[in-house]
Amino acid sequence: MPSLRFCGECNNLLYPKSDNNARILLYQCRNCNYAENAVPEVGMAPCVYKNDLLTIAREQPGETKDLETDPALQRSDIQCPKCQHQGAVFYQDQARRITTNMTLFYYCTNCKHLFRDPNVQRS
């Protein structure tokens, strides 16, 4: 189990940082820029972990409640694929990754069905 390291100058927490030029791992203070080489603990090698969140395949619409009464949402006359009603509100959910195109989610004001624009090709 890794232990916490503290700055020798200002006693703040040290954070892992890679020095790409020297190709070494450092611990650096964010307050006074003090840095020291990362010395591995017994039985452990210095390592920086990367949590790749780009594996999410598509955007999800998120939680939707009372969208038909929200005055801030834009209105559209798109036809609902479930009830064929001409009227919906639409919004863009938070993008999950940089390479994702903008996705609009439509919410039927009649039957409360949530759908995407059927005319847009999805990759």
C-alpha positions in Angstrom: 0.0 0.0 0.0 1.5 3.3 -1.0 2.1 5.9 1.7 1.5 9.7 1.5 4.6 11.9 1.0 4.9 15.4 2.3 7.0 18.4 1.1 10.3 18.9 3.0 10.0 22.7 2.7 6.3 23.6 3.3 4.9 20.3 4.6 2.2 20.1 2.0 1.2 16.9 0.2 3.4 15.7 -2.7 1.7 14.6 -5.9 3.1 12.2 -8.5 4.4 13.8 -11.7 6.2 12.4 -14.6 9.3 14.1 -16.1 8.9 13.2 -19.7 12.3 14.6 -20.7 14.2 12.5 -18.1 11.7 9.7 -18.2 11.4 9.5 -14.4 8.7 9.7 -11.9 8.7 12.5 -9.4 6.8 13.7 -6.4 6.1 17.4 -6.6 4.6 20.0 -4.2 1.9 22.1 -5.8 2.6 24.9 -3.4 6.3 25.6 -3.6 7.4 23.4 -6.6 9.7 21.2 -4.4 10.3 17.9 -6.2 12.0 14.7 -5.3 12.5 11.4 -7.2 10.0 8.7 -6.5 11.8 5.9 -4.6 9.8 2.7 -4.9 8.6 1.1 -1.6 9.9 -2.3 -0.8 8.4 -4.8 -3.4 6.8 -2.0 -5.5 7.9 -0.2 -8.6 7.1 3.5 -9.2 4.0 3.7 -11.4 1.6 6.3 -12.6 -1.9 4.9 -13.2 -4.1 6.0 -16.1 -7.8 5.7 -15.9 -9.0 5.7 -19.5 -12.6 6.9 -19.6 -12.7 6.9 -23.5 -14.1 3.3 -23.5 -17.8 4.5 -23.2 -19.4 3.6 -26.4 -22.2 6.2 -26.6 -23.7 9.1 -24.7 -26.5 8.2 -22.4 -29.5 10.6 -21.9 -29.2 10.8 -18.1 -32.1 11.4 -15.8 -35.2 13.1 -17.2 -38.0 14.5 -15.1 -40.7 17.1 -16.0 -38.9 18.2 -19.1 -42.1 19.1 -20.9 -42.6 22.0 -18.4 -39.1 23.3 -18.4 -39.2 26.8 -20.1 -35.5 26.9 -20.7 -35.5 23.9 -23.1 -36.0 24.5 -26.8 -39.1 23.1 -28.6 -39.2 21.1 -31.8 -42.0 19.9 -34.1 -40.3 16.5 -34.6 -42.6 13.5 -34.8 -42.4 11.1 -31.9 -41.6 7.5 -33.1 -43.9 6.0 -30.4 -47.1 8.1 -30.5 -46.6 10.2 -33.7 -47.2 13.4 -31.8 -45.7 16.5 -33.4 -44.0 18.2 -30.4 -40.9 17.6 -28.3 -38.4 19.4 -26.2 -34.7 18.7 -26.9 -31.4 19.0 -25.2 -27.8 17.9 -25.5 -26.5 15.7 -22.7 -22.9 16.1 -21.4 -20.4 14.8 -23.8 -18.4 11.8 -22.6 -15.4 12.2 -24.9 -13.8 14.6 -27.2 -14.4 12.6 -30.4 -18.2 12.2 -29.8 -20.4 14.2 -32.2 -23.1 16.3 -30.6 -26.1 14.2 -29.6 -29.5 15.7 -29.2 -32.1 13.9 -27.1 -35.8 14.6 -27.8 -38.5 14.2 -25.1 -42.1 13.9 -26.4 -44.4 16.3 -24.6 -47.3 13.9 -25.1 -46.2 10.4 -24.1 -42.9 11.4 -22.4 -40.9 9.0 -24.7 -37.1 9.8 -24.9 -35.5 9.4 -28.3 -32.8 10.6 -30.6 -33.3 12.2 -34.1 -34.0 9.2 -36.4 -32.6 11.1 -39.4 -29.1 11.4 -37.9 -26.7 8.6 -38.8 -24.9 7.3 -35.7 -21.4 5.9 -35.8 
